Amino acid sequence: MHTHNTRRRFLQIIGTASLLSSTSLRQSFALGDPQNAALHRWQGIALGSHAEILLPKDNGSAELARKIRDEIKRLENIFSLYVPTSEINRLNIQGKLISPSPELYQVISKAHEVASLTKGAFDITVQPLWLLHSEMPNLTDLNRTKVMRSVKELIDYKNIDVSQNKISFKKRGMAITLNGIAQGFITDRIYQLLQGHGLINSLVNVGEIKALGNHPSGREWAISIDDQEQQLPENSIHLAPGKAIATSSPTGTILRDGHSHLLQANNIETKPMYKSMTVIANNAATADALSTGLSFIPPEKLGSIISTESDIEVIALTVNDETVRLRT
């Protein structure tokens, strides 16, 4: 049984958020005049994180909200460990999946790219380790050592065969989690949906954050990292149009045995090196995955890891309260 752990929110929007199309509105996905706005509001959970959508209450707002809700539900039926019949659960149970959805193929392929880039620090095959920490907190030290040894043998993204026709595991007992990348992918999809409906000057906030245009005032979107341990000298991060931002922190979710939800694949006893790791990228899936994987990369190696990528910005606070800021 999977324990549903909701991640703490660290990214907060500074200023009024509301969707702008032909009508202004109030606080949420996009922005405008906060006064006297008639709103159509939807709230829910997207892969364990709070999602909220506010739309102008015009003739098309209810239909657009329904499309957004349906798209999130459709993607959860692919990526969510909390939906028993989801594609990811069928893959984890069977060890293979014939004719996977294009979305699952795309996300796992992207996960492989980030795993290779971070030299395995980001690895979606850590799910057995997550289960050990979250569902077996009362093991004796001896039993935990034995289980840990067997779990370690299952963690290696290179043991996933991925093609558009079939996804399969090379070892029995392997399982994956997409919680460190799928929220970003869903954010990108909702961004594309809103863009296709002609929305401008909006902020997509479904698990991760992506800017669709600027703030209605003309300035870039301002995002703060809302964490008591975060002591960045900047008051806010300015998010340019088309950019996405994601933050990971060891305190985001604490598992039942007290371990952080951030789990290192290369060395399963390694703890994150940062109080927070924020990544800005051109898409939310990349920002989401890198904010997880880079949490285990020493500060002196971050530059070389991201040097081959374009348009990546890293803003991190080390466990020693030192700020690291890099841009490619």
C-alpha positions, -999 to +999 in steps of 0.1 A: +000+000+000+013+034-009+013+062+017+001+094+001+027+120+012+019+155+000+050+176-007+054+209+011+051+240-010+083+261-013+077+283-043+053+312-037+040+337-062+046+374-053+018+396-062-017+390-076-021+358-097-049+354-122-056+343-157-059+369-184-078+363-216-104+389-226-114+393-190-093+401-159-094+380-128-081+374-094-056+352-077-043+319-090-030+308-124-028+341-140-034+377-133-053+409-136-074+434-117-081+417-084-112+438-078-147+427-087-137+397-108-162+370-114-143+337-111-147+301-120-125+282-095-112+246-094-090+231-068-076+196-065-045+174-062-021+167-090+003+139-081+001+147-044+005+185-047-022+211-044-035+225-077-057+255-081-072+270-112-090+303-114-106+313-147-127+343-158-163+334-154-173+339-190-190+316-215-159+294-220-144+294-185-162+263-172-154+243-203-117+253-201-116+243-164-132+210-173-105+204-200-078+212-175-093+189-149-097+161-174-062+164-187-047+163-151-068+132-144-058+116-177-021+122-169-025+109-133-039+077-148-005+073-164+019+086-138+003+083-103+014+056-079-019+063-060-041+052-089-041+014-088-047+009-125-023+036-137+003+027-163+032+031-138+016+007-114+010-018-141+046-015-152+058-019-116+037-050-110+043-067-143+079-056-149+070-046-185+044-026-204+035-032-240+024-002-261+030+024-234+013+058-238+034+084-256+035+104-224+050+076-203+076+070-230+085+107-231+088+111-193+109+079-188+131+090-218+135+124-202+143+108-169+171+088-186+186+120-200+186+137-166+200+105-149+228+104-174+235+141-170+237+138-132+257+106-134+229+086-117+221+111-089+186+113-104+172+078-108+135+069-111+143+033-100+146+044-063+110+033-057+120+001-037+141+023-015+112+048-010+090+018+001+116+007+025+118+040+042+081+048+041+065+014+048+090-006+068+101+019+095+102-007+123+127-032+109+155-042+132+190-030+122+199-065+110+168-069+089+171-034+076+207-041+065+196-072+047+167-055+029+189-025+021+214-047+004+188-064-018+171-031-026+204-016-037+207-042-064+174-030-079+184+006-083+199+015-116+181+034-144+202+016-170+182-015-162+151-001-179+147-009-215+127+019-231+111+021-266+079+034-280+066-001-282+077-015-249+091-005-215+105-033-194+128-039-164+159-061-166+156-073-129+127-088-111+115-066-082+124-033-098+100-004-096+100+032-106+086+065-092+080+095-114+073+119-085+105+139-093+096+146-129+059+140-137+046+171-119+069+191-141+056+173-172+020+179-162+028+216-156+042+218-192+011+201-206-013+225-188+009+254-200+005+242-236-033+237-231-037+273-219-014+286-246-035+268-272-066+286-258-050+320-264-043+328-227-015+354-221+002+369-191-006+338-170+012+316-145+008+279-146+010+265-111+003+227-111+030+210-090+057+232-105+055+268-119+059+280-155+054+316-168+031+321-198+040+357-207+046+384-181+027+397-151-001+419-164+017+449-151+044+442-177+071+430-153+084+395-151+067+371-126+083+373-091+086+340-072+099+336-037+112+305-020+090+301+010+111+280+035+122+291+070+156+275+063+160+294+031+181+326+035+189+337-001+200+373-003+175+379-031+140+389-021+126+372-052+134+353-084+122+369-116+107+343-140+110+353-177+083+343-202+084+307-211+106+298-181+099+272-155+110+269-119+112+240-094+126+237-059+135+206-039+142+205-002+150+176+022+121+188+043+096+187+014+082+153+026+094+133+056+089+095+053+076+073+081+111+064+094+122+101+095+142+100+062+138+127+036+119+119+004+150+129-015+168+096-021+202+091-036+206+062-060+244+060-062+249+058-025+216+051-007+229+064+027+239+098+012+219+128+024+211+159+003+238+186+004+215+215+003+187+230+023+171+239-010+179+234-046+161+256-071+164+252-109+151+275-137+148+259-171+129+261-204+105+234-193+091+223-160+100+186-164+137+195-167+136+219-138+117+193-116+141+165-123+173+186-120+162+201-087+160+166-073+192+152-089+214+182-083+205+180-046+232+153-043+259+170-064+287+188-044+288+226-050+322+224-067+308+199-093+275+216-102+291+238-129+306+208-148+273+188-145+251+215-161+278+229-185+265+209-214+230+222-210+216+256-222+195+281-204+198+265-170+200+285-138+207+270-104+201+288-071+209+267-040+215+270-003+240+245+011+236+229+045+263+253+056+241+283+046+262+292+016+244+304-015+254+289-048+242+306-080+251+293-115+239+299-150+246+283-184 
